[in-house]
Amino acid sequence: MFESFDSSRNRYASLGVVSSLPDELIDSIWFIIDLDLKGVIPLDNILAFDLMNNHGKVTLHFSQAGSTVEMGIDLPFPYSPQYPAQVFAYDDGTRETILLPSEIKQY
């Protein structure tokens, strides 16, 4: 068994994520995992992040299956209705990838 979301692993974002989110939002997801979640709560290998409109700015809402722990993180970045409603962070033990819901089945 491996410890999920070790920042020393290779990290990626899928083509769908890269084409639909700005780099600073993708980087923010990794920062939230490393600084706000890792070591605070036990993490599964799949984490969900909802992208929400908070008065024109992005709020990332974290959740994971089987856990009652949820967290909303307000970010200073403008919200766009073009953003996907949800993305997943997936750790397969070798690499970590941010994916769209439609891409999760490929992994």
N, CA, C and O atoms as CSV, one atom per row, in Angstrom:
chain,resi,resn,atom,element,x,y,z
A,1,MET,N,N,0.838,-1.183,0.000
A,1,MET,CA,C,0.000,0.000,0.000
A,1,MET,C,C,0.881,1.244,0.000
A,1,MET,O,O,1.946,1.248,0.618
A,2,PHE,N,N,0.457,2.280,-0.674
A,2,PHE,CA,C,1.225,3.508,-0.756
A,2,PHE,C,C,0.464,4.641,-0.082
A,2,PHE,O,O,-0.754,4.585,0.090
A,3,GLU,N,N,1.206,5.656,0.291
A,3,GLU,CA,C,0.584,6.843,0.862
A,3,GLU,C,C,0.142,7.745,-0.279
A,3,GLU,O,O,0.950,8.108,-1.134
A,4,SER,N,N,-1.124,8.105,-0.297
A,4,SER,CA,C,-1.666,8.916,-1.379
A,4,SER,C,C,-1.131,10.336,-1.358
A,4,SER,O,O,-0.945,10.939,-0.301
A,5,PHE,N,N,-0.891,10.848,-2.543
A,5,PHE,CA,C,-0.529,12.237,-2.787
A,5,PHE,C,C,0.754,12.656,-2.074
A,5,PHE,O,O,0.765,13.496,-1.174
A,6,ASP,N,N,1.818,12.031,-2.523
A,6,ASP,CA,C,3.165,12.363,-2.083
A,6,ASP,C,C,3.728,13.366,-3.094
A,6,ASP,O,O,3.846,13.048,-4.277
A,7,SER,N,N,4.069,14.552,-2.645
A,7,SER,CA,C,4.498,15.612,-3.567
A,7,SER,C,C,5.798,15.295,-4.311
A,7,SER,O,O,6.183,16.044,-5.208
A,8,SER,N,N,6.479,14.204,-3.958
A,8,SER,CA,C,7.694,13.841,-4.687
A,8,SER,C,C,7.390,13.042,-5.960
A,8,SER,O,O,8.284,12.811,-6.773
A,9,ARG,N,N,6.121,12.616,-6.135
A,9,ARG,CA,C,5.752,11.893,-7.366
A,9,ARG,C,C,5.576,12.871,-8.530
A,9,ARG,O,O,5.393,14.073,-8.342
A,10,ASN,N,N,5.637,12.317,-9.716
A,10,ASN,CA,C,5.363,13.118,-10.905
A,10,ASN,C,C,3.899,13.544,-10.900
A,10,ASN,O,O,3.010,12.756,-10.579
A,11,ARG,N,N,3.664,14.807,-11.263
A,11,ARG,CA,C,2.308,15.361,-11.263
A,11,ARG,C,C,1.973,15.880,-12.653
A,11,ARG,O,O,2.796,16.484,-13.341
A,12,TYR,N,N,0.720,15.617,-13.038
A,12,TYR,CA,C,0.262,15.968,-14.371
A,12,TYR,C,C,-1.152,16.523,-14.306
A,12,TYR,O,O,-1.842,16.412,-13.293
A,13,ALA,N,N,-1.556,17.115,-15.401
A,13,ALA,CA,C,-2.952,17.457,-15.642
A,13,ALA,C,C,-3.280,16.918,-17.026
A,13,ALA,O,O,-2.469,17.010,-17.947
A,14,SER,N,N,-4.467,16.360,-17.164
A,14,SER,CA,C,-4.868,15.784,-18.446
A,14,SER,C,C,-5.035,16.880,-19.491
A,14,SER,O,O,-5.118,18.062,-19.158
A,15,LEU,N,N,-5.082,16.483,-20.733
A,15,LEU,CA,C,-5.288,17.428,-21.825
A,15,LEU,C,C,-6.606,18.184,-21.641
A,15,LEU,O,O,-6.676,19.388,-21.887
A,16,GLY,N,N,-7.646,17.473,-21.208
A,16,GLY,CA,C,-8.935,18.122,-20.989
A,16,GLY,C,C,-8.866,19.186,-19.915
A,16,GLY,O,O,-9.479,20.244,-20.054
A,17,VAL,N,N,-8.131,18.926,-18.849
A,17,VAL,CA,C,-7.978,19.902,-17.763
A,17,VAL,C,C,-7.139,21.086,-18.234
A,17,VAL,O,O,-7.496,22.239,-17.998
A,18,VAL,N,N,-6.024,20.798,-18.900
A,18,VAL,CA,C,-5.146,21.869,-19.376
A,18,VAL,C,C,-5.865,22.782,-20.354
A,18,VAL,O,O,-5.620,23.989,-20.375
A,19,SER,N,N,-6.751,22.214,-21.166
A,19,SER,CA,C,-7.453,23.032,-22.157
A,19,SER,C,C,-8.666,23.758,-21.571
A,19,SER,O,O,-9.245,24.611,-22.243
A,20,SER,N,N,-9.064,23.441,-20.337
A,20,SER,CA,C,-10.261,24.078,-19.777
A,20,SER,C,C,-10.018,24.896,-18.513
A,20,SER,O,O,-10.922,25.598,-18.058
A,21,LEU,N,N,-8.816,24.823,-17.934
A,21,LEU,CA,C,-8.509,25.584,-16.718
A,21,LEU,C,C,-7.184,26.318,-16.878
A,21,LEU,O,O,-6.252,25.796,-17.490
A,22,PRO,N,N,-7.099,27.534,-16.326
A,22,PRO,CA,C,-5.804,28.225,-16.357
A,22,PRO,C,C,-4.789,27.542,-15.438
A,22,PRO,O,O,-5.149,26.865,-14.475
A,23,ASP,N,N,-3.528,27.739,-15.764
A,23,ASP,CA,C,-2.441,27.107,-15.005
A,23,ASP,C,C,-2.526,27.397,-13.515
A,23,ASP,O,O,-2.269,26.505,-12.706
A,24,GLU,N,N,-2.881,28.627,-13.126
A,24,GLU,CA,C,-2.911,28.972,-11.709
A,24,GLU,C,C,-3.973,28.186,-10.940
A,24,GLU,O,O,-3.796,27.926,-9.750
A,25,LEU,N,N,-5.060,27.807,-11.588
A,25,LEU,CA,C,-6.061,26.966,-10.910
A,25,LEU,C,C,-5.562,25.535,-10.768
A,25,LEU,O,O,-5.783,24.898,-9.738
A,26,ILE,N,N,-4.901,25.036,-11.785
A,26,ILE,CA,C,-4.323,23.690,-11.704
A,26,ILE,C,C,-3.276,23.652,-10.588
A,26,ILE,O,O,-3.272,22.737,-9.765
A,27,ASP,N,N,-2.398,24.641,-10.567
A,27,ASP,CA,C,-1.390,24.706,-9.504
A,27,ASP,C,C,-2.037,24.831,-8.130
A,27,ASP,O,O,-1.544,24.254,-7.161
A,28,SER,N,N,-3.126,25.572,-8.037
A,28,SER,CA,C,-3.820,25.750,-6.751
A,28,SER,C,C,-4.336,24.429,-6.199
A,28,SER,O,O,-4.326,24.217,-4.986
A,29,ILE,N,N,-4.784,23.545,-7.074
A,29,ILE,CA,C,-5.262,22.235,-6.612
A,29,ILE,C,C,-4.114,21.479,-5.953
A,29,ILE,O,O,-4.292,20.895,-4.883
A,30,TRP,N,N,-2.943,21.482,-6.577
A,30,TRP,CA,C,-1.792,20.796,-5.978
A,30,TRP,C,C,-1.392,21.459,-4.659
A,30,TRP,O,O,-1.061,20.764,-3.698
A,31,PHE,N,N,-1.416,22.785,-4.601
A,31,PHE,CA,C,-1.084,23.486,-3.351
A,31,PHE,C,C,-2.070,23.144,-2.241
A,31,PHE,O,O,-1.669,22.940,-1.095
A,32,ILE,N,N,-3.347,23.081,-2.572
A,32,ILE,CA,C,-4.375,22.744,-1.575
A,32,ILE,C,C,-4.144,21.340,-1.036
A,32,ILE,O,O,-4.237,21.103,0.168
A,33,ILE,N,N,-3.843,20.416,-1.933
A,33,ILE,CA,C,-3.555,19.042,-1.493
A,33,ILE,C,C,-2.357,19.038,-0.553
A,33,ILE,O,O,-2.412,18.432,0.517
A,34,ASP,N,N,-1.280,19.705,-0.943
A,34,ASP,CA,C,-0.035,19.680,-0.160
A,34,ASP,C,C,-0.128,20.465,1.144
A,34,ASP,O,O,0.370,20.012,2.174
A,35,LEU,N,N,-0.754,21.626,1.112
A,35,LEU,CA,C,-0.713,22.523,2.261
A,35,LEU,C,C,-1.933,22.446,3.175
A,35,LEU,O,O,-1.822,22.702,4.374
A,36,ASP,N,N,-3.102,22.094,2.620
A,36,ASP,CA,C,-4.328,22.114,3.415
A,36,ASP,C,C,-4.883,20.733,3.742
A,36,ASP,O,O,-5.602,20.574,4.729
A,37,LEU,N,N,-4.559,19.738,2.928
A,37,LEU,CA,C,-5.166,18.416,3.119
A,37,LEU,C,C,-4.181,17.368,3.625
A,37,LEU,O,O,-4.462,16.664,4.595
A,38,LYS,N,N,-3.033,17.265,2.972
A,38,LYS,CA,C,-2.037,16.247,3.307
A,38,LYS,C,C,-1.579,16.403,4.755
A,38,LYS,O,O,-1.156,17.482,5.169
A,39,GLY,N,N,-1.669,15.327,5.511
A,39,GLY,CA,C,-1.257,15.352,6.904
A,39,GLY,C,C,-2.329,15.847,7.857
A,39,GLY,O,O,-2.178,15.744,9.074
A,40,VAL,N,N,-3.420,16.388,7.306
A,40,VAL,CA,C,-4.523,16.875,8.134
A,40,VAL,C,C,-5.620,15.824,8.212
A,40,VAL,O,O,-6.168,15.557,9.281
A,41,ILE,N,N,-5.933,15.234,7.064
A,41,ILE,CA,C,-6.932,14.157,7.010
A,41,ILE,C,C,-6.370,13.021,6.169
A,41,ILE,O,O,-5.536,13.256,5.295
A,42,PRO,N,N,-6.813,11.788,6.421
A,42,PRO,CA,C,-6.376,10.681,5.557
A,42,PRO,C,C,-6.953,10.870,4.148
A,42,PRO,O,O,-8.145,11.136,3.987
A,43,LEU,N,N,-6.111,10.733,3.152
A,43,LEU,CA,C,-6.546,10.948,1.773
A,43,LEU,C,C,-6.635,9.635,1.017
A,43,LEU,O,O,-5.740,8.794,1.092
A,44,ASP,N,N,-7.736,9.474,0.284
A,44,ASP,CA,C,-7.877,8.362,-0.644
A,44,ASP,C,C,-7.051,8.671,-1.890
A,44,ASP,O,O,-6.403,9.715,-1.970
A,45,ASN,N,N,-7.079,7.772,-2.848
A,45,ASN,CA,C,-6.315,8.026,-4.065
A,45,ASN,C,C,-7.111,8.807,-5.111
A,45,ASN,O,O,-6.574,9.139,-6.169
A,46,ILE,N,N,-8.389,9.107,-4.830
A,46,ILE,CA,C,-9.188,9.952,-5.715
A,46,ILE,C,C,-9.842,11.042,-4.873
A,46,ILE,O,O,-10.575,10.761,-3.925
A,47,LEU,N,N,-9.563,12.286,-5.238
A,47,LEU,CA,C,-10.137,13.440,-4.553
A,47,LEU,C,C,-10.973,14.229,-5.546
A,47,LEU,O,O,-10.598,14.357,-6.712
A,48,ALA,N,N,-12.098,14.755,-5.097
A,48,ALA,CA,C,-12.976,15.538,-5.961
A,48,ALA,C,C,-12.899,17.014,-5.580
A,48,ALA,O,O,-12.851,17.373,-4.404
A,49,PHE,N,N,-12.890,17.846,-6.602
A,49,PHE,CA,C,-12.914,19.292,-6.408
A,49,PHE,C,C,-13.997,19.878,-7.310
A,49,PHE,O,O,-13.916,19.783,-8.535
A,50,ASP,N,N,-15.012,20.487,-6.692
A,50,ASP,CA,C,-16.040,21.202,-7.441
A,50,ASP,C,C,-15.570,22.635,-7.619
A,50,ASP,O,O,-15.076,23.252,-6.676
A,51,LEU,N,N,-15.722,23.163,-8.819
A,51,LEU,CA,C,-15.383,24.558,-9.085
A,51,LEU,C,C,-16.666,25.366,-9.025
A,51,LEU,O,O,-17.578,25.165,-9.827
A,52,MET,N,N,-16.728,26.281,-8.068
A,52,MET,CA,C,-17.955,27.014,-7.808
A,52,MET,C,C,-17.742,28.511,-8.012
A,52,MET,O,O,-16.642,29.032,-7.824
A,53,ASN,N,N,-18.828,29.192,-8.402
A,53,ASN,CA,C,-18.816,30.636,-8.579
A,53,ASN,C,C,-19.152,31.291,-7.246
A,53,ASN,O,O,-20.251,31.113,-6.722
A,54,ASN,N,N,-18.212,32.042,-6.705
A,54,ASN,CA,C,-18.408,32.738,-5.438
A,54,ASN,C,C,-18.255,34.237,-5.696
A,54,ASN,O,O,-17.176,34.805,-5.527
A,55,HIS,N,N,-19.356,34.863,-6.110
A,55,HIS,CA,C,-19.356,36.305,-6.403
A,55,HIS,C,C,-18.294,36.657,-7.441
A,55,HIS,O,O,-17.581,37.650,-7.302
A,56,GLY,N,N,-18.199,35.833,-8.479
A,56,GLY,CA,C,-17.269,36.100,-9.572
A,56,GLY,C,C,-15.869,35.552,-9.385
A,56,GLY,O,O,-15.035,35.672,-10.282
A,57,LYS,N,N,-15.597,34.958,-8.245
A,57,LYS,CA,C,-14.299,34.336,-7.969
A,57,LYS,C,C,-14.486,32.822,-7.825
A,57,LYS,O,O,-15.606,32.352,-7.626
A,58,VAL,N,N,-13.419,32.078,-7.921
A,58,VAL,CA,C,-13.473,30.621,-7.831
A,58,VAL,C,C,-13.409,30.172,-6.374
A,58,VAL,O,O,-12.564,30.629,-5.604
A,59,THR,N,N,-14.311,29.274,-6.013
A,59,THR,CA,C,-14.195,28.513,-4.772
A,59,THR,C,C,-14.028,27.059,-5.173
A,59,THR,O,O,-14.828,26.532,-5.945
A,60,LEU,N,N,-12.994,26.407,-4.657
A,60,LEU,CA,C,-12.803,24.976,-4.857
A,60,LEU,C,C,-13.386,24.256,-3.657
A,60,LEU,O,O,-12.992,24.518,-2.520
A,61,HIS,N,N,-14.314,23.360,-3.901
A,61,HIS,CA,C,-14.943,22.579,-2.833
A,61,HIS,C,C,-14.380,21.165,-2.881
A,61,HIS,O,O,-14.591,20.437,-3.851
A,62,PHE,N,N,-13.662,20.781,-1.828
A,62,PHE,CA,C,-13.029,19.474,-1.746
A,62,PHE,C,C,-13.956,18.467,-1.086
A,62,PHE,O,O,-14.664,18.793,-0.134
A,63,SER,N,N,-13.946,17.231,-1.603
A,63,SER,CA,C,-14.617,16.100,-0.950
A,63,SER,C,C,-13.953,14.816,-1.436
A,63,SER,O,O,-13.245,14.805,-2.444
A,64,GLN,N,N,-14.195,13.744,-0.704
A,64,GLN,CA,C,-13.745,12.433,-1.152
A,64,GLN,C,C,-14.784,11.408,-0.722
A,64,GLN,O,O,-15.424,11.558,0.319
A,65,ALA,N,N,-14.944,10.377,-1.523
A,65,ALA,CA,C,-15.935,9.333,-1.248
A,65,ALA,C,C,-15.654,8.692,0.103
A,65,ALA,O,O,-14.501,8.446,0.457
A,66,GLY,N,N,-16.719,8.423,0.854
A,66,GLY,CA,C,-16.594,7.723,2.116
A,66,GLY,C,C,-16.129,8.584,3.272
A,66,GLY,O,O,-15.822,8.057,4.341
A,67,SER,N,N,-16.067,9.888,3.089
A,67,SER,CA,C,-15.618,10.778,4.150
A,67,SER,C,C,-16.636,11.894,4.355
A,67,SER,O,O,-17.242,12.380,3.400
A,68,THR,N,N,-16.810,12.285,5.582
A,68,THR,CA,C,-17.700,13.404,5.886
A,68,THR,C,C,-16.957,14.735,5.859
A,68,THR,O,O,-17.574,15.792,5.995
A,69,VAL,N,N,-15.648,14.693,5.685
A,69,VAL,CA,C,-14.850,15.913,5.655
A,69,VAL,C,C,-14.996,16.582,4.291
A,69,VAL,O,O,-14.767,15.965,3.251
A,70,GLU,N,N,-15.378,17.843,4.318
A,70,GLU,CA,C,-15.466,18.660,3.115
A,70,GLU,C,C,-14.840,20.004,3.434
A,70,GLU,O,O,-14.779,20.413,4.593
A,71,MET,N,N,-14.378,20.684,2.401
A,71,MET,CA,C,-13.740,21.973,2.622
A,71,MET,C,C,-13.931,22.847,1.396
A,71,MET,O,O,-13.797,22.373,0.268
A,72,GLY,N,N,-14.237,24.103,1.604
A,72,GLY,CA,C,-14.308,25.082,0.534
A,72,GLY,C,C,-13.140,26.039,0.656
A,72,GLY,O,O,-12.889,26.578,1.734
A,73,ILE,N,N,-12.428,26.254,-0.432
A,73,ILE,CA,C,-11.271,27.131,-0.436
A,73,ILE,C,C,-11.535,28.244,-1.448
A,73,ILE,O,O,-11.655,27.994,-2.647
A,74,ASP,N,N,-11.622,29.467,-0.949
A,74,ASP,CA,C,-11.825,30.618,-1.820
A,74,ASP,C,C,-10.500,31.019,-2.444
A,74,ASP,O,O,-9.483,31.137,-1.761
A,75,LEU,N,N,-10.531,31.226,-3.754
A,75,LEU,CA,C,-9.324,31.614,-4.486
A,75,LEU,C,C,-9.512,32.995,-5.111
A,75,LEU,O,O,-10.645,33.407,-5.357
A,76,PRO,N,N,-8.439,33.704,-5.367
A,76,PRO,CA,C,-8.557,35.066,-5.906
A,76,PRO,C,C,-8.752,35.130,-7.416
A,76,PRO,O,O,-8.701,36.215,-7.995
A,77,PHE,N,N,-8.971,34.001,-8.057
A,77,PHE,CA,C,-9.037,33.957,-9.509
A,77,PHE,C,C,-10.470,34.130,-10.003
A,77,PHE,O,O,-11.408,33.634,-9.379
A,78,PRO,N,N,-10.641,34.835,-11.127
A,78,PRO,CA,C,-11.985,35.019,-11.678
A,78,PRO,C,C,-12.615,33.679,-12.073
A,78,PRO,O,O,-11.942,32.792,-12.598
A,79,TYR,N,N,-13.902,33.555,-11.813
A,79,TYR,CA,C,-14.654,32.358,-12.204
A,79,TYR,C,C,-15.126,32.519,-13.643
A,79,TYR,O,O,-15.454,33.623,-14.079
A,80,SER,N,N,-15.156,31.422,-14.370
A,80,SER,CA,C,-15.700,31.415,-15.723
A,80,SER,C,C,-16.715,30.277,-15.841
A,80,SER,O,O,-16.449,29.163,-15.390
A,81,PRO,N,N,-17.870,30.547,-16.443
A,81,PRO,CA,C,-18.832,29.461,-16.659
A,81,PRO,C,C,-18.314,28.401,-17.627
A,81,PRO,O,O,-18.920,27.339,-17.770
A,82,GLN,N,N,-17.198,28.687,-18.288
A,82,GLN,CA,C,-16.580,27.723,-19.196
A,82,GLN,C,C,-15.791,26.652,-18.449
A,82,GLN,O,O,-15.445,25.622,-19.028
A,83,TYR,N,N,-15.502,26.885,-17.167
A,83,TYR,CA,C,-14.755,25.911,-16.389
A,83,TYR,C,C,-15.591,24.657,-16.165
A,83,TYR,O,O,-16.816,24.744,-16.072
A,84,PRO,N,N,-14.952,23.495,-16.078
A,84,PRO,CA,C,-15.707,22.285,-15.732
A,84,PRO,C,C,-16.275,22.424,-14.318
A,84,PRO,O,O,-15.691,23.100,-13.471
A,85,ALA,N,N,-17.395,21.792,-14.076
A,85,ALA,CA,C,-18.027,21.860,-12.746
A,85,ALA,C,C,-17.217,21.088,-11.709
A,85,ALA,O,O,-17.259,21.408,-10.521
A,86,GLN,N,N,-16.485,20.079,-12.156
A,86,GLN,CA,C,-15.751,19.236,-11.214
A,86,GLN,C,C,-14.500,18.685,-11.886
A,86,GLN,O,O,-14.485,18.431,-13.090
A,87,VAL,N,N,-13.450,18.505,-11.088
A,87,VAL,CA,C,-12.245,17.801,-11.512
A,87,VAL,C,C,-11.863,16.828,-10.408
A,87,VAL,O,O,-12.275,16.976,-9.258
A,88,PHE,N,N,-11.072,15.837,-10.777
A,88,PHE,CA,C,-10.591,14.848,-9.824
A,88,PHE,C,C,-9.068,14.868,-9.798
A,88,PHE,O,O,-8.422,15.071,-10.827
A,89,ALA,N,N,-8.507,14.657,-8.622
A,89,ALA,CA,C,-7.070,14.401,-8.495
A,89,ALA,C,C,-6.942,12.907,-8.222
A,89,ALA,O,O,-7.566,12.383,-7.299
A,90,TYR,N,N,-6.138,12.231,-9.020
A,90,TYR,CA,C,-5.999,10.775,-8.936
A,90,TYR,C,C,-4.535,10.415,-8.738
A,90,TYR,O,O,-3.660,10.920,-9.442
A,91,ASP,N,N,-4.277,9.549,-7.785
A,91,ASP,CA,C,-2.926,9.072,-7.486
A,91,ASP,C,C,-2.899,7.564,-7.689
A,91,ASP,O,O,-3.582,6.827,-6.978
A,92,ASP,N,N,-2.105,7.097,-8.666
A,92,ASP,CA,C,-2.037,5.656,-8.927
A,92,ASP,C,C,-0.845,4.996,-8.233
A,92,ASP,O,O,-0.563,3.819,-8.458
A,93,GLY,N,N,-0.142,5.768,-7.382
A,93,GLY,CA,C,1.017,5.242,-6.675
A,93,GLY,C,C,2.327,5.548,-7.359
A,93,GLY,O,O,3.388,5.433,-6.745
A,94,THR,N,N,2.274,5.935,-8.619
A,94,THR,CA,C,3.462,6.295,-9.376
A,94,THR,C,C,3.397,7.749,-9.843
A,94,THR,O,O,4.380,8.487,-9.783
A,95,ARG,N,N,2.225,8.128,-10.302
A,95,ARG,CA,C,2.027,9.503,-10.765
A,95,ARG,C,C,0.678,10.010,-10.277
A,95,ARG,O,O,-0.219,9.237,-9.940
A,96,GLU,N,N,0.565,11.320,-10.252
A,96,GLU,CA,C,-0.665,11.973,-9.808
A,96,GLU,C,C,-1.163,12.837,-10.949
A,96,GLU,O,O,-0.384,13.543,-11.589
A,97,THR,N,N,-2.472,12.782,-11.207
A,97,THR,CA,C,-3.035,13.460,-12.358
A,97,THR,C,C,-4.339,14.132,-11.979
A,97,THR,O,O,-5.151,13.564,-11.249
A,98,ILE,N,N,-4.539,15.344,-12.479
A,98,ILE,CA,C,-5.829,16.013,-12.355
A,98,ILE,C,C,-6.594,15.722,-13.638
A,98,ILE,O,O,-6.086,15.924,-14.741
A,99,LEU,N,N,-7.829,15.242,-13.474
A,99,LEU,CA,C,-8.634,14.753,-14.596
A,99,LEU,C,C,-10.033,15.340,-14.579
A,99,LEU,O,O,-10.543,15.729,-13.528
A,100,LEU,N,N,-10.649,15.400,-15.752
A,100,LEU,CA,C,-12.072,15.698,-15.847
A,100,LEU,C,C,-12.862,14.439,-15.505
A,100,LEU,O,O,-12.332,13.335,-15.628
A,101,PRO,N,N,-14.114,14.579,-15.079
A,101,PRO,CA,C,-14.917,13.384,-14.783
A,101,PRO,C,C,-14.992,12.408,-15.961
A,101,PRO,O,O,-14.976,11.194,-15.758
A,102,SER,N,N,-15.073,12.923,-17.177
A,102,SER,CA,C,-15.155,12.047,-18.352
A,102,SER,C,C,-13.860,11.293,-18.612
A,102,SER,O,O,-13.868,10.296,-19.334
A,103,GLU,N,N,-12.755,11.742,-18.044
A,103,GLU,CA,C,-11.450,11.114,-18.268
A,103,GLU,C,C,-11.085,10.099,-17.188
A,103,GLU,O,O,-10.161,9.310,-17.386
A,104,ILE,N,N,-11.759,10.096,-16.088
A,104,ILE,CA,C,-11.384,9.240,-14.951
A,104,ILE,C,C,-11.437,7.760,-15.320
A,104,ILE,O,O,-10.673,6.965,-14.773
A,105,LYS,N,N,-12.307,7.382,-16.219
A,105,LYS,CA,C,-12.441,5.959,-16.599
A,105,LYS,C,C,-11.221,5.455,-17.370
A,105,LYS,O,O,-10.963,4.253,-17.417
A,106,GLN,N,N,-10.476,6.381,-17.971
A,106,GLN,CA,C,-9.275,6.001,-18.711
A,106,GLN,C,C,-8.149,5.592,-17.787
A,106,GLN,O,O,-7.182,4.969,-18.225
A,107,TYR,N,N,-8.259,5.930,-16.522
A,107,TYR,CA,C,-7.201,5.642,-15.564
A,107,TYR,C,C,-7.647,4.550,-14.689
A,107,TYR,O,O,-6.909,4.135,-13.796
